Amino acid sequence: MIVHRDRLAPYRPKLLDTGDGAPPAVHLFAKKSVRDSRKLTLTCLITGFYPKNVKMSLRKFGTSLPERLITSSGIRPNDDGTYQLRESVEISGDDPADYYCYVSHSSLTEPEIKKWVKPKTGAAPALNGGVVGGVIVILLSLLGVFSVLRCKRRRRWRRWNGKYKCFSTDSV
């Protein structure tokens, strides 16, 4: 299906009609690689820009990475008439290098350079979540054991529908 450009005009943001264009929103993030668990996939995503012409590069210590290492989505249209571009590279999980996303677009007075901020420790969030979850399970188990022992000590177990339950005989 071919849609003529003029038919999309009502859907484009007002900023696009001023002739200045729309600047890209730049996002730089990393996630675990699906190919190698010791690596990360570092991704630069720029979106919401107009016109279509844009220059983007992933850089290590300020130097552009070779094209052969980059996976690119190519420039793709958004529903509102703007565009997006995504480029990714696999990096070592313990690489101490500084990585940047460099973006140059006609709507920008100067190129935007976004630095990737590495997490403090790669395993800390998962480890902290596991520790907190473990502590909660232990506390709930201890609370259950304490409640049963308390009930047994006061001999308030009664048979109810074939099961023994703890009933309070204290008056309210």
SVG drawing of the C-alpha trace seen along z (x, -y; Angstrom):
<svg xmlns="http://www.w3.org/2000/svg" viewBox="-17 -28 56 63">
<polyline fill="none" stroke="black" stroke-width="0.4" points="0.0,0.0 1.4,-3.3 0.3,-6.4 0.9,-9.8 2.9,-12.2 0.3,-14.9 -2.3,-12.6 -0.1,-12.2 0.2,-16.0 -2.7,-16.3 -1.1,-13.7 2.3,-15.4 3.1,-17.6 2.7,-21.3 6.5,-21.8 7.1,-20.0 5.2,-22.6 7.3,-25.5 10.2,-24.4 12.6,-24.1 12.0,-20.4 11.9,-18.3 15.0,-17.4 15.7,-13.8 15.2,-12.4 18.3,-10.5 18.3,-7.3 21.4,-5.2 20.9,-2.0 22.4,1.5 20.9,4.9 22.2,8.5 23.2,9.9 21.0,12.7 24.1,14.3 26.6,14.2 25.7,13.9 29.1,12.3 28.4,9.4 26.0,6.4 24.1,5.0 24.6,1.2 21.8,-0.5 21.4,-4.1 17.9,-5.0 16.9,-8.4 13.3,-9.1 10.9,-11.9 13.2,-13.7 12.2,-15.5 13.4,-15.8 14.7,-12.3 18.4,-13.1 20.5,-12.4 24.0,-11.3 24.4,-9.0 27.4,-7.0 28.3,-4.9 31.7,-5.9 34.2,-4.4 36.5,-6.9 35.2,-9.5 36.2,-7.4 33.4,-6.0 33.1,-2.2 33.6,-0.3 30.4,0.2 31.0,4.0 30.4,4.1 27.2,2.1 23.7,3.5 21.3,0.8 17.5,0.7 17.9,-1.9 15.8,-5.0 12.1,-4.1 9.0,-6.2 6.9,-6.9 3.1,-7.2 3.3,-11.0 5.4,-11.6 8.7,-11.8 11.5,-9.2 13.5,-6.9 16.9,-5.1 18.4,-2.4 22.0,-1.2 23.5,1.4 26.8,2.9 27.9,5.9 30.4,4.9 32.2,6.8 30.2,6.7 33.3,5.6 34.7,3.1 35.9,0.0 35.6,-2.1 33.4,-5.2 30.8,-4.8 28.8,-7.7 26.0,-8.2 26.8,-11.0 23.8,-12.6 23.9,-15.4 20.6,-16.7 19.5,-19.9 17.2,-20.8 20.1,-20.9 22.4,-23.9 25.2,-21.5 25.6,-17.7 24.1,-15.9 26.5,-13.6 25.0,-11.2 27.4,-9.2 26.4,-5.8 26.3,-5.7 27.4,-2.2 25.5,-0.6 27.6,-0.6 27.7,3.2 26.2,5.5 24.8,8.1 23.9,5.8 20.2,5.2 19.6,8.9 21.5,9.8 19.7,7.2 16.4,8.4 17.3,12.0 18.5,11.0 15.4,9.0 13.1,11.8 15.0,14.3 14.7,12.2 10.9,11.8 10.4,15.5 12.4,16.3 10.5,13.6 7.1,15.0 8.2,18.5 9.3,17.5 6.0,15.6 4.1,18.8 6.1,21.0 5.8,18.5 2.0,18.3 1.6,22.1 3.8,22.5 2.0,19.8 -1.4,21.4 -0.2,24.8 1.2,23.5 -2.1,22.0 -4.0,25.2 -6.5,23.5 -6.5,26.0 -10.1,27.1 -11.3,29.5 -13.1,27.6 -14.4,29.4 -11.9,32.2 -9.0,29.8 -7.4,28.4 -7.5,24.6 -6.3,22.2 -9.2,20.3 -8.9,17.5 -10.8,17.8 -10.0,14.3 -13.1,12.1 -13.1,9.0"/>
</svg>
